[in-house]
Amino acid sequence: MTSTSQPGLTRFNTSPDSVALAALREVCASRAWGTRLLARRPYAGLNALLAASDTATGGLDGADLAEALAGHPPIGRPKPGDPASAREQRGMAGAPEELKAEMLELNLAYQERFGHVFLICATGATGEQMRDALKTRIGHTPERERAIVRTELGKINRIRLTRLVAEDDDS
């Protein structure tokens, strides 16, 4: 399928660099990731865009990955005024106060151990599933956890890019 049959992708492909980069920075806070995707425009279809995202995510160095992680709020505390953050963390919205308190404590312990927020593709996950993942992952080695974080970031980026193009289609 070509981008001409996908109005949102066509809009992304033809937007001025500054507009497209701003949209990409809403998907992923890493400048390097956004610049790499921008450089490969135009995309023939969503699958090409997602493949480029996967490649760019896999190529992030330590500083770039840290920049990407800095754009994500802790689980259980979505960024105020950010509907994407609230939507992605919906599984914590109705969680009991005890679970929210436990997540706060676990998030702080994780951040102390690894130096960054606990990142998980929270879309569709319950509060309990996120807590259980956090409990498991806090015991990982830093190397193992960095690999998981990169995978989770890639999943989040794919969901957000797909939504970006779909939202563009509706405008």
Helices and strands as residue ranges (DSSP letters): G 3-5, H 7-14, H 17-27, H 31-39, H 46-58, H 62-70, H 83-88, H 90-93, H 97-114, H 127-137, H 142-170
